Each structure stands twice: as C-alpha cells, then as structure tokens.
C-alpha cells in the first residue's frame, strides 16, 4: 500500500461535478493498494499516518500529528501510484490490486484512520478533480513494503 501525504491548509475532491469530500487544515492522502496487500497493511498504514508528526509546534518544529492540531484527512484512491515505468514509456499497473479488493482495503484504511481523526473521501474508481492549498509544502511518501525494513544508518 502506498500513500502520498500532503500537508494542506484545505483540500477538496469533486466527482461528476459534485463535491464528495473536503478538509481544512490536515492531510490530503492519495492511496494506492498493491497486489498482495491485506488488512494488516491497511491498519498499519492508518496508524502510521495518524501519528505522523508533520505539523509545527509552538517552536516551529515538525512535532505534532494531525489529531494533535485538530486536523483531518481527505483520502482519494489512486491506483496510478503503483505504476511501473521501468520498461518503455507507457506505465503498466499490474502491481495494483484488483478493483474489488482495492476498494475493500481503501475503505478499511479510511475506517481505521477515522478512529483517530475526521476523514472525508473521494469516490473509489471515479474520475475526480482535486483542489488543494499545500502547506509548506510538506509531502511524505509511505509504502507499507518499506515500513518494516531496517533503517539505513547515518554515515
């Protein structure tokens, strides 16, 4: 599972001309579900995202999470995060989970995240328009395949 997280002052998503989700200060999250992902990955990623300290404290240091600052999240499914561009110029998406499984895990991720903060959603599988005002900008990429790997040591 891959999440691209942007710290935002505001974000909204529209599908078929209808706004389906909006958040104020918080996080805009694009979520891609990989083949082989399961409930454990959805829950682990939601926990990591909810505790991610990317908001400034009183001293200007990124030391606070979205729940700490009263922030929420707007989560939009995005299978193109799983694009493989190693061969040729046309990406393939074979690494993306099948739509039914991806939607189930997207919903599970959102529900797990809702345990810690307000969450708004896009429409799974729809063609959507996203408007956001980035804050920073601060952009973090999390991949569940990397979260359990040992950290590289500083040299």
C-alpha positions in Angstrom: 0.0 0.0 0.0 1.4 3.4 -1.0 0.3 6.7 0.5 1.3 10.2 -0.8 0.5 12.6 2.0 0.5 16.3 1.6 0.1 18.7 4.5 -2.7 21.1 3.5 -4.5 24.2 4.6 -7.5 22.9 2.7 -8.4 20.3 0.1 -11.5 19.2 -1.7 -12.4 16.5 -4.2 -15.1 16.6 -6.9 -16.6 13.7 -8.9 -19.0 14.2 -11.7 -19.3 17.9 -10.8 -20.3 17.1 -7.2 -18.0 17.8 -4.2 -17.7 14.5 -2.3 -15.1 15.4 0.3 -13.4 18.4 1.9 -11.0 19.0 4.7 -9.5 22.1 6.3 -6.1 22.0 7.9 -4.8 18.5 7.7 -3.7 16.0 5.1 -4.6 15.2 1.6 -3.8 11.5 1.1 -3.6 9.7 -2.3 -3.8 5.9 -1.6 -2.8 3.1 -3.9 -3.4 -0.5 -3.0 -0.9 -3.1 -4.2 -1.5 -6.7 -5.2 -0.9 -8.8 -2.0 -1.9 -6.0 0.4 -4.2 -7.1 3.2 -6.0 -5.9 6.3 -2.7 -5.8 8.3 -1.2 -3.3 5.8 -4.3 -1.1 5.8 -4.4 -0.9 9.6 -0.6 -0.4 10.0 -0.6 2.4 7.4 -3.6 4.1 9.0 -1.8 4.0 12.4 1.4 5.4 10.9 -0.4 8.2 9.1 -2.4 9.3 12.1 0.7 9.5 14.2 2.9 11.2 11.6 4.3 14.4 13.1 4.4 16.8 10.2 2.7 19.8 11.8 4.7 22.5 13.6 4.7 23.0 17.3 5.0 26.4 19.1 8.7 26.5 18.3 8.2 25.8 14.6 9.5 22.2 14.8 7.5 19.5 13.0 6.5 17.7 16.2 2.7 17.4 16.0 0.3 15.0 14.3 -2.9 15.9 12.5 -5.0 14.8 15.6 -2.8 17.0 17.8 -3.7 20.1 15.8 -7.4 19.2 15.3 -6.8 18.3 11.6 -8.5 15.9 9.4 -7.8 14.0 6.2 -9.1 13.8 2.7 -8.4 10.3 1.2 -8.6 9.7 -2.5 -7.9 6.3 -4.1 -5.2 6.4 -6.8 -4.1 3.2 -8.5 -1.6 5.1 -10.6 0.7 5.3 -7.6 1.5 1.6 -8.5 2.7 2.5 -12.0 5.7 0.6 -13.2 7.7 2.7 -15.7 10.8 0.7 -15.9 10.2 -0.5 -19.4 9.2 1.8 -22.2 7.3 5.0 -21.8 3.8 3.6 -21.1 3.3 2.7 -17.4 1.8 -0.6 -16.5 -0.4 -1.1 -13.5 0.0 -4.8 -12.9 1.1 -4.1 -9.3 -2.2 -2.5 -8.4 -4.7 -4.7 -6.6 -7.9 -5.8 -8.5 -10.6 -3.1 -8.1 -12.9 -5.1 -5.7 -10.0 -5.9 -3.3 -8.6 -2.4 -3.6 -11.9 -0.8 -2.7 -12.3 -3.1 0.3 -8.9 -2.2 1.6 -9.3 1.5 0.8 -12.5 1.5 2.9 -10.7 -0.3 5.7 -7.8 2.2 5.6 -10.3 5.1 5.8 -12.3 3.5 8.7 -9.1 2.8 10.6 -7.9 6.4 10.1 -11.3 7.6 11.3 -10.6 6.1 14.7 -8.1 9.0 15.2 -9.3 11.9 13.1 -12.1 13.2 10.9 -11.9 11.6 7.4 -13.5 12.6 4.1 -13.3 10.5 1.0 -13.2 10.7 -2.8 -15.3 8.2 -4.9 -13.5 5.0 -5.4 -12.7 4.4 -9.1 -14.2 7.7 -10.3 -12.6 10.4 -12.4 -12.0 13.1 -9.8 -10.8 16.7 -9.6 -8.7 17.6 -6.5 -8.2 21.2 -5.3 -5.8 21.8 -2.5 -3.8 24.5 -0.9 -0.5 22.9 0.2 1.1 23.9 3.5 4.9 24.1 3.4 4.9 22.3 1.0 5.3 19.1 3.0 4.9 15.9 1.1 5.6 12.4 2.5 5.5 9.1 0.7 4.8 6.0 2.8 5.0 2.4 1.4 4.0 -0.4 3.6 6.6 -2.6 1.9 9.3 -0.2 3.3 7.9 0.4 6.8 9.2 -2.8 8.3 12.7 -2.7 6.7 15.6 -1.7 8.8 16.6 2.0 8.6 19.8 2.9 6.8 22.5 4.1 9.3 23.9 7.6 9.0 27.4 7.7 7.7 
